[in-house]
């Protein structure tokens, strides 16, 4: 299995991650950015996601993880890519309370 790291400039979403701000987190004023390592196949479908950098709040981390698992990026076309290649993108998911 070959693993290729993607940068933000190489990543184009077909379906962007839509994070649902947990109600309890809103109520408690929990905010922050979660960096999620998302592992995509060559078709741009996420196969797994791990928290790379926590927001400090488990509820926000889990909401970010769920959001990226419903995302999709454009299929990757590069020389030497095959079905066993896994693409890793560190997706920043921000939780900000609007004023």
C-alpha positions, 0 to 999 in steps of 0.5 A: 500500500502506497500512502501519499500526503495531499496539500490543501492546494491539491485537494478539491472537494466534491462534497465539502465536510459539513460540520454540525456544531454540537448543541451542548458545545454551543451552550457551553461556549466550546470553540476551536479548530480540529485537524483531522487526518482523512484517508481517501482512496483514489476515487476520493472517498474517505475510508477512515479519519483520525484526530491529528490535532484536537480542539480540546473538546471531545464533542467537537473532535467527534463532530469534525471526524463525522463531517470529514467522513461524509466528504468527497474529493475529486479523484486523484490522477497522478502517475504511479497511482493504483487502487491500493494508493491511500491519500492523506489530507489533514483537514482543518474543521473550525467551530466558531460561535457567531456573534 
